[in-house]
């Protein structure tokens, strides 16, 4: 068993990491779809090009202290920056509080962070880079490895999770093909696989609820784009089927 001190430390660390990763996601969301390096140059104001100091880069607090404006030229900075930082921090804390063990936090945090990035890029109506899909799937895969190696008990079996995600991926691919945009939606399909995986690993009800809520967020743009094809309804059905199949096989 993990001590109360371990859990408290994990929760605080998750919050701090969540804010920092949220800050990094802002860079990813802006630069990755524009084929810019995420390492260079350092953060700068898009209006006046002034390089931002470490003091101007503190998640949420810098935006509040500067009242949402560039320190150098006064150009407004979108509130989306602190919102993404805060949402990531809150969700990471939620994971630390909700999970039965601290061991799988990082894996699920990877899936959550990728979902936030994909959702924001989707809202911008830019093409989601495939690397984000791979990252989501790898994070979900690492969840199972960490869980197995760490002997986190009471989880569903590999077979159920595999079957659930296979069904989920196939159905989503089919739905997107019918919408005529299948090849462009690889990251969303990978996210679906990641969430099918994670939902299968989590308890049925909670996993389904979390997976569904974030899947809808991830599909914010397809929600608009595919309104007539009822893609979101298809996606809800996919996650439900995936989770039920995974649960049914695993509890047999
Ligand atoms: Zn500026």
Boltz pocket constraint, residues with backbone or C-beta under 6 A from the ligand:
constraints:
  - pocket:
      binder: B
      contacts: [[A, 45], [A, 46], [A, 47], [A, 48], [A, 49], [A, 50], [A, 70], [A, 71], [A, 72], [A, 73], [A, 74], [A, 75]]
      max_distance: 6.0
